[in-house]
């Protein structure tokens, strides 16, 4: 992937080397052929088939936390907390706005259209009738119908491609595949990177092959920094795509400063700043020239902050497409 | 919980001190009153209500991995991999054998009766009819009916109490509550500890309050050993209960040796030895005088290794109850 430039010269030498060594040392993606085929089909359909309307807009929504294995035959790993609620909710609003969505999500996290259902929805929402047929409980009937109907519509129209990951190795390999596949979609493509990506990892080759034994005494661990892929995404993988990343902090005092820093450092078009405790109520949309606070509509019980957020981002994306004047 | 002995004297001084400091430093359990009430009700019902048949047998099945938070406002944590399949399957067979089961499980892991269903079962198994009512897809009809029927039967008879946990702090606090509540059930109670419990943790008070910042350079971490609660469970919390723990290793060469060691060290009645790659095919039941290999019935497609395993353990438990000659 580094063949377009000389990885050993210029100011990005260290980053490039780090990234190369990250991908070289990563365990190979198990189903990469299958993922590649699905991606190509999905993106071809949306970039060519719309006739004189021009290509459709495509967004890659990343969602959920990545894991960092501490052992090759993985028993223990470090995880980043993320329910995947933001990514799942945003996916619904992007589909509603007509986007084709690649939903790159952590296995087992929140899925689009299922947010309002109980965790073990199958056992909680259904019952057997006396004739032993399965029926939805009255109390959950509306929520279940809505979920199935909306999900059906999205998949029927081919607007939703779900790609699961677990480890940071899987996540970054698939993200790179998506980014390279959408290169031709140019500015019509958006990356909405809501996944909570690990900052630190244990390089695969320096990892214990077997389960770490709990001998007496404490365990000391040294973790390497994950190279910042946002820069490469912007510069090499998909330079025309509209890129939105997230900054989550627990300390509100440093949040906006950190968001500004990420914006400049990784050349993002937008950074969404959110604080752990209030992230479902409000977020701040940070660009190079403004900070817009977006609130959940507190008059409506079921309103999501993602509703006004995605509306705003779609407008900004439209302006960006117009500005760049071309799809390539 | 340490009031029955002098924690500052005798050979267990260090362990007791470690355990005391673990519980003292743990963040308080949020819904402990509610859990305590449910537990009391469940155990009272099964230990007194069976009339002249004597008390029912109760098993506490622990299932799934525990997390170790690395930050107080938890964004990052260390996790132990475990799908919870073993615990969920075993719960089904214990219920079938007439046991009342406290299913102490990691949130989001595999649930009893749902093992053969797809991950997003609601979206995968159901469809809307033209009259927009919800119906189960033909292809999943049998599996869904079976799941709902069996789950309904188990809960109808009051044989299943589900208690969820996420962190090691929650897990060990609830386990202690369960153990102390079943004290009066004596030898009729079994602990079947299939959860993958972290060996290392970061003591709550030495934990970063806010998200760890990814500065430049690697991250060094020092983790303390989790005190071995199995010893306390056996000696103090529930000394008459029949105790089964698990030993999982990726390296078959050290597995049985480790299982033997655990048996002696923690005075377990049984240790189940399993290897990561073959754990769904076979396990070894290790006791002080035998090692019995239990295989899945390979002639049947859907057969679980838990079927013969639980059968064997129930027999051993029966012998133990007879041997101890009393329920108290």
Contacts between the chains, C-beta under 8 A, distances in Angstrom:
chain1	res1	chain2	res2	distance
A	67	B	79	7.1
A	70	B	78	7.5
A	71	B	250	7.4
A	73	B	250	4.2
A	73	B	276	5.8
A	73	B	277	7.9
A	74	B	81	5.5
A	75	B	80	6.3
A	75	B	81	5.2
A	75	B	196	7.2
A	75	B	248	7.1
A	75	B	250	6.8
A	75	B	276	7.0
A	76	B	78	6.4
A	76	B	79	7.1
A	76	B	80	5.6
A	76	B	81	7.0
A	76	B	198	7.8
A	77	B	78	7.2
A	77	B	79	5.6
A	77	B	81	6.5
A	78	B	70	7.5
A	78	B	76	6.4
A	78	B	77	7.2
A	78	B	78	5.2
A	78	B	79	7.3
A	79	B	67	7.2
A	79	B	76	7.2
A	79	B	77	5.6
A	79	B	78	7.4
A	79	B	79	4.7
A	80	B	75	6.3
A	80	B	76	5.6
A	81	B	74	5.6
A	81	B	75	5.1
A	81	B	76	7.0
A	81	B	77	6.6
A	107	B	119	7.5
A	108	B	108	6.1
A	108	B	119	7.0
A	111	B	120	5.5
A	111	B	123	6.9
A	113	B	123	7.2
A	114	B	120	7.0
A	114	B	122	6.4
A	114	B	123	6.8
A	117	B	122	6.4
A	119	B	107	7.6
A	119	B	108	7.0
A	120	B	111	5.5
A	120	B	114	7.1
A	121	B	121	7.3
A	121	B	122	4.5
A	122	B	114	6.4
A	122	B	117	6.4
A	122	B	121	4.5
A	122	B	122	6.0
A	122	B	125	7.1
A	122	B	144	7.0
A	122	B	147	6.6
A	122	B	148	7.4
A	123	B	111	6.9
A	123	B	113	7.2
A	123	B	114	6.8
A	123	B	147	7.0
A	123	B	148	6.8
A	123	B	151	5.1
A	125	B	122	7.1
A	126	B	144	7.5
A	126	B	148	5.6
A	127	B	148	6.7
A	127	B	152	7.2
A	128	B	145	6.6
A	128	B	148	5.4
A	128	B	149	5.8
A	128	B	152	6.6
A	132	B	145	6.5
A	132	B	149	7.3
A	133	B	145	7.9
A	134	B	135	7.7
A	134	B	136	4.6
A	134	B	141	7.4
A	134	B	144	5.6
A	134	B	145	5.9
A	134	B	148	6.3
A	135	B	134	7.7
A	136	B	134	4.6
A	141	B	134	7.4
A	144	B	122	7.0
A	144	B	126	7.5
A	144	B	134	5.6
A	145	B	128	6.7
A	145	B	132	6.6
A	145	B	133	7.9
A	145	B	134	5.9
A	147	B	122	6.5
A	147	B	123	6.9
A	148	B	122	7.5
A	148	B	123	6.8
A	148	B	126	5.6
A	148	B	127	6.7
A	148	B	128	5.4
A	148	B	134	6.3
A	149	B	128	5.7
A	149	B	132	7.3
A	151	B	123	5.1
A	152	B	127	7.2
A	152	B	128	6.6
A	196	B	75	7.2
A	198	B	76	7.8
A	199	B	214	3.6
A	199	B	219	7.8
A	200	B	214	6.9
A	200	B	218	7.4
A	200	B	219	4.7
A	209	B	250	7.8
A	210	B	249	7.4
A	210	B	250	4.7
A	210	B	251	4.5
A	211	B	248	7.5
A	211	B	249	5.9
A	211	B	250	5.0
A	211	B	251	7.2
A	211	B	276	7.9
A	214	B	199	3.6
A	214	B	200	7.0
A	214	B	225	6.5
A	216	B	225	7.3
A	217	B	225	7.1
A	218	B	200	7.4
A	218	B	222	5.3
A	218	B	223	5.9
A	218	B	224	5.3
A	218	B	225	6.6
A	219	B	199	7.8
A	219	B	200	4.7
A	219	B	222	7.3
A	219	B	223	4.4
A	219	B	225	7.7
A	220	B	220	7.0
A	220	B	221	7.2
A	220	B	222	5.4
A	220	B	223	7.9
A	221	B	220	7.2
A	221	B	221	4.7
A	221	B	222	7.9
A	221	B	223	7.1
A	222	B	218	5.3
A	222	B	219	7.3
A	222	B	220	5.4
A	222	B	221	7.9
A	223	B	218	5.9
A	223	B	219	4.5
A	223	B	220	7.9
A	223	B	221	7.1
A	224	B	218	5.3
A	225	B	214	6.5
A	225	B	216	7.3
A	225	B	217	7.1
A	225	B	218	6.6
A	225	B	219	7.7
A	248	B	75	7.1
A	248	B	211	7.6
A	249	B	210	7.5
A	249	B	211	5.9
A	250	B	71	7.4
A	250	B	73	4.2
A	250	B	75	6.8
A	250	B	209	7.8
A	250	B	210	4.7
A	250	B	211	5.0
A	251	B	210	4.5
A	251	B	211	7.2
A	276	B	73	5.9
A	276	B	75	7.0
A	276	B	211	7.9
A	277	B	73	7.9
